[in-house]
Amino acid sequence: MIEPSIWLSENEASEILKVDEQFLQELIEWGYLKPGSHWRSSNDPEQLPWKPKFFYYISGCKEVIGHLQINETYLDHKAA
């Protein structure tokens, strides 16, 4: 079992959270996932600044997505 308080890659987070990677990006764009609290970008100099990889704090993201699923029915069609 994966520890819920760890940071995972976008692909791994997508699988654990049962949403697609695009939806994670949309949550960032819409302001639901906050930098530092829910996601961070890689500090690998080869990836900066054009295509940084994102890492997600699973327990924080689960909380946000759970809240949205309770309050927003449109999330059902976004599930992976």
Summary of the structure (lengths in Angstrom):
residues: 80
radius of gyration: 12.5
end to end distance: 20.0
largest distance: 39.7
contacts: 205
relative contact order: 0.23
helix: 46%
strand: 16%
